[in-house]
Amino acid sequence: MTPTPDVAPRDAAPVPSLGFLAQGYRFGANRFRRYRSDVVQTRLAAEKTTLIAGEEAAEVLYDTAKFQRDGAMPLPVRQTLLGVGGVQGLDGEQHRSRKAMLLSFMNADRSPEVARLFALQWRAALPAWSRAGSIVLLDESAKLLCRAVCEWSGVPLAEDEVDVRTADLRSLIEDVGDFRPWNIGYFRARAARTRAEAWGSSLIERTRSGELTPPADSPLAVVAAYREDGQLLETRIAAVDLLNVLRPTVAIHRWIALAGLALELHPRWKEELRDSDDDVEAFVHEVRRYYPFFPMVAGKVRQAFEWRGVRFPVGRRVMLDITATDHDPRTFDAPEEFRPERFHDWDGSAFSFVPQGGGDHATGHRCSGEWITIDVMAAAVRLLTRETAYEAPAQDLRVSWRRMPTAPRSGLVMSGVRAA
């Protein structure tokens, strides 16, 4: 089906938001399939929304001449996950400058250090895990990541703070994806956002006053010293962007648990990854492709245009379906099968594989933490297959396509954990 101008297929559901709650990650794909179109008009959170998917769609959404990010994401997401005033909601030169500041330390050269610190934390935890009898990988890896990223960022973190800081950073990630009105997750996340920003603001103020002296190239020092138009960032906004370093790093715990799940469901990869590094990155990419984190990314039309015969008016919210794009059969053969080897000959396109956004990291809105994610996940895969012996007892390993972000329902219980 090829949509005609200004009449892309319209979602016939009376309340599409209820469909989104019920279908989660499959919401967009179900509509693209039903209407046989990569462009579908719907309404989400009481706003007209155009859903798009595929490599060409990603290239369209990441065209900064066509789209802006200011006001694109629903307010509850900005108030919890992203933080108001942070880099994700900026456009133009302000965005490029702020992004350059973050990329000065969130880059391919420095991401291995985060992975190294995470691996050290893992190895240090093994004796306690062994004594515990069993652990939940989802929970334990979150705490390890919190410790590691704080150390890397120059953020002091006392041991008696680890649980509360980890819980707040997790809430900003985990309590955002359930929009049911009877769920208290949103309110939990709002409270966590308030506490986290107060903590971050204190760190910024103490660094600016000289009470804290983190290394000059550490994220805390760089964010605290960063200036826009000659002025230091407002303390709260600096705290938001410091949290935009800490929060997404802790968020990797969900993909680590999913990587552990993939090893259980596809045991041949345990053997292959134990003996060779050749497939580690391909395995990591396939986990990120097969198990999406968030289902969509949004933009608002800045300049009216037409694409696929459809007019996109100024101000229209457009959402690129990440799940449908990363499971697009035009790009990935047998996309519903878990096949790490597909990445052996992947062309590296910035738009066909978009688990953390598409386009250029420096000039667009692709996630600054992508290098950290890949290196930390690779470290976790090596630790699981080479340095850690364990059993996975009977448990609920189902992955919900409604819960966003998803994870194994059990969190992946590991028993008899010990150094290999």
N, C-alpha and C positions, 0 to 999 in steps of 0.2 A: 504494500500500500504506500502510495506517495501522497502526503498531505498537500492540499491545495492552499493557496495563499490565505493566511489568517484563519484557516479552519482546520488546524491540526486536530486530531481526534480528542474528544473531551471525555474525561472520566465520567461514566454514567452513575457511579456510586453516589447516593444521596449525601453521605457524610464521609468523604474520602479519608479524613483523619482517623476514623474508626478502623478503616481498612489498613492504614499504616500501623496502628497499634496491634492489629490482629496478625498482619503478615510480616512486619518488620523488614528485614533485609530483602525479602521477596516482593515487596510492595511495587517497586518500579518495574522489575522484570515481568511480573504478572501482567502489568498494563501494557508494556511494550509488546508482549506476546499476544495479548488479547486484541489489541488494535493494530497489530502488525506495522508498527511505526516506532522510530527512535525518538519521536517527539509526541508527548501527550500532555494535554492541558488538564490540570486538576486544581484542587484547593486544599492547602494544608495550613493549619493554624490560622484559619479564617482569612487566608491571603491567596489570591490567584497565583498559581505556581505552574511553571512549565518544566516537565521532566524530560531530560535528554540522556542518551547513553551512547557509548562507543568511542573509538579512537578519534574520529573526526569531531564528535561532540566535545570531547575533552579539550581538543585544540581550540574550539570555539570558546568554551568557558574560561580558559586561561589566557584569552586575548584581553589584555588590560585596556585596550582602546574601546572594547565593547562592554566590559563589565567592571563594576566596582564591588568591593566587599563591605563597605560601610552600610550597615543596616540589613545585610543580606540574611544573616542567620537569625532565627527566632530569638526574641528577647530572653526567654528562659535559658537558652544555650549560652548566650553572651553573659548572663548573670552568674553562671555556674562554671561550665567547662572552660570558656575562653577568657573571661574577665573583661570588663568594660574598659576600653582604652588601650588594649594590648595590640600587638602587631598584626594579629589576624584580621582586625577590622579596619585597617588603614589602607589608603590608596596613594598613588602618585609618588612624588618625591619623598614625602614623609614615610611611606611604607618602605621604599627602597633604602632610605638611610637607616631606619630602624632595623630592617632585615640585615643590612650589611653589618651592623653592630652585632647581631646575634650570630651571623655566619663567621665573624672573626674568631669565634671559639667553637661553634657547632659546625664542624667541617670534617672532611675525610681525614685530615692530618691528626686531629685531636680526638676523634671518636674512639680509636683503639685504647686510649687511656681509660675511658669510662668502662670499656669492656674488661680491661685488666683489673681495675678496682672491683668490678662486679665479681670476677672470677676469684679474686682474693677473699672476698666476703663469703662466697660459696664454700671455698675450701675451709675457711675458719669455722663455718657453721656445721660441717660434716660431723664432728664428734657429738654435738648437741642433738643433731638429727638422729644419729645412731642410738643415743640414749633414749630418745623420745619414743622409739618403736615405730612411729609413722608420722608423716608430715603431709601437709597439703601444699603442693608445689605453687599453686596460685598465690597463696598467702605468704609463704616463705620467700618467694622470689621478689615480691613487692617490697618487703623489708630490706632485703639485700640491695635492691636497686635504690631505695631511699638513702641508705647509708652511703652507697657508692657515689651517687650523683651529688649528694651534699659535700662529700669530701672533695670531689673533683671541682665543684663550684666554689669552694672556699667558704661554704656555709657551716658554721659550727653546729654539731648535732650531738647532744649528750645521749647516752644510751637510754636513759629514762624518757627521752623525747621520741624515740624511734616509733613506737606504736602509734602515738597520737598524730605525729606528722604523716606517717604512712597512711593512716586511716583517713585523714583529711584529703590528702592528694588522691587517694583512691576514690573517695566520694565524689570529687570533681569529675572523675571519669565514669564511674560506675552508676551513679545515681541520676545521670542526665538522660539516659536513653529510654526511660520508662515514663511516658507522659500521661499515664492514666490518672484521672483526677483524684482517685482514692489512694493513690500511692504517695507515701510521705518522702520518697526519694528526693524529689525536687527541693523540699524544704530542708532535708538533711544536707544536700549539696549547697544550698544558699548559706546555711550556718557554717559549713566547712569552708566556703569561699571567704566569709567574713573573718574567720579565725586565721586562715592561710594568708590573707592579705595583711592582717595585723602583724603576723609574724614576719612576713616579707618586708613590710614597711619598717619594722624595728631593725631588721638586718641592714636595710639601706641607710637608715638614719645613723646607726652605729658605725657603719663603714664611712659615711661622709664626715662624721665627727672625729674619726680616728680611733674610736674605741675598739673597732675591729680592723685588722690589717690583713685582709686576704691577699694572696699573690696578685700582682698587678695584672696578669693576664687571665685571672680566674673570672668566671661569669659574674660573681657577686661584685668584684671590683670594677669590671667593665660596665655593667649595667648601672651601678651607683654613680659612675663618673660620666656617663653618656649625656651629651647635651643636644638639644634641638633648638635651633635658632639662638644659639649661644647660652641657653638656659638649661640647668639641670632638669631632668624630668620631674614632674610632680611625684612626690614620694610614693603615693598609692599606685600610680601608673608604672613606675619603676618596679614596684613589688609585683605587679601583674606580669611584667615581662621576665622577672626572675622566676616566677612560678611557671612561666612558659618554657623554662628550661627544666625545672624539677618535675612538674606534673607529667609531661609526655614521656620522660625517661622512666618514671615509676609505671606508667601505662604499659610499658613493654612486658610487664608481668603476665598480661593476658595472652600475648602471643607466645611467651615462653611456655605457659601451660598448654597452649594449643600445639606447640611444637612437640611437647612431651606426649600429648594425645596422638599426634600423627605417628610418632615412633611406636606407640602401642598398637595402633591400627594397621601400620605398615611395617612389620618387624624386620623385613629385609633391609630397610634403611638403617637399622641399628648396626647391622654388620658392615654395610658399605661405608657408613660414616665413621665407624670405629677405626678403620684402617687407612682412610684417605681423606685429604682436605679437598679433593677435586669437586666433590658434590655438596659441600657444606653450604656455600652461598646459594646454589640452586635450590637446595632444600628449604633454606630460609625464605627465599623468594616465593616458593610454592606455598608455604604456610601463610605468608602475607596475602597471596592471591586467593587461595582457596577459602581461608577463614577471614572475612573482612573485619575491619575494626568498626568504623562508623559507615553507614550505608550510603550517605550522599554528602556532597559539598555544594554550597550555594553561592550565587552571585546575583547582583541586581544589574539590569541592563542600564548602561551609562549612555550609550548611543544607539538609537534604533537601527535595526538591520534585519535582513532576511537570511534564513538558512533552511535548506531543504524545502523551499517554497513557503515557509512560515514566517510571518512578520513577528518580530520581537520588539514590543514597544518599550520606550524609556520607562524605567521603574519596575518592570516585570521581574519578579523573582524567578530565577532559573536554577534548577538543581541537577547537577550531574550525578547520575547513579553510579557510584563507585563499584558496587557489587556487580551490577549488570555489565559494566565495562570490563571488569577483571574476569568475568565469566562469559565474555562475548565469543561465540563459536567462530566468528569471522577472524578473530585474532588467535584464539587458543583452541586447538583441536581437543575434542572431548573435555570441555571445561569443567564438567562435574566429576571428573576423575582426578585423583591426587597423583600428579606426575612431575616430580622435581626435574626430571631429565628434559622437560620442555624448555628449561632455561639455559640449556647448554648452547643453543643456537639463537637465543633471543637477541633481537637487534638493538636493544637498549632504548627503544622509543620512549620519549618523554610523555607520551599520551596514550599508549596502548595498555600500559600497566601502571595503575595509579592508586595503589593502596594507601599512599600518604600524599596524594595530590599529584598533579601533573605540571608540565612546563619546566621552566628554569628556576632553580632554588633562589638565585640572587634577585631576579627581576620579577618573579611571580609569587604565588602563594603556596608553592610546594613546601611541605613540612621541613623546617630547618633541622629537625631531629632525625631525619631519615638515615643518615650515616651512622648515628649512634644506635638506632634501632637495629640496623643490619649487623653491626659489629657485636652488639650485646647478645642478640639472638644467636649469632654464630658461636659466640663463647658458650652460651647455655647449651647448644646442641653438642659441642665438643665435651662439655662437662658431663652431660647426661650419658653420652655414648662411650666415653673413654676414662673418666675419672671417678664415676659414681656407680656403685652397684646398688640395685634396689629391685623390689618386686612391686607390681601394680595389682593389688588385691581386687576382688570383685567390687564394683562400684558403678555409679551412674555416669557413664562417659558420654551421654548424649549432649549435643550442642544445639542450643535453641537458636532458630533463625528469627525469633521474635524479640529476644532479649538483646539490647544493644548498649554497650558492646558485649559480645558473646564470649563464652568460655565453656570448658567442660563443666557440666552441672556439679560434679563432685569436686571440681578444682584440681583434679588429678592427685589422688591419694597415693603416696609412695611409702611402702613399708620396708623394714630391714635395710634402711639407707646406711651406706658405709662407703668408705673410700675403696675404689676398685684396685 
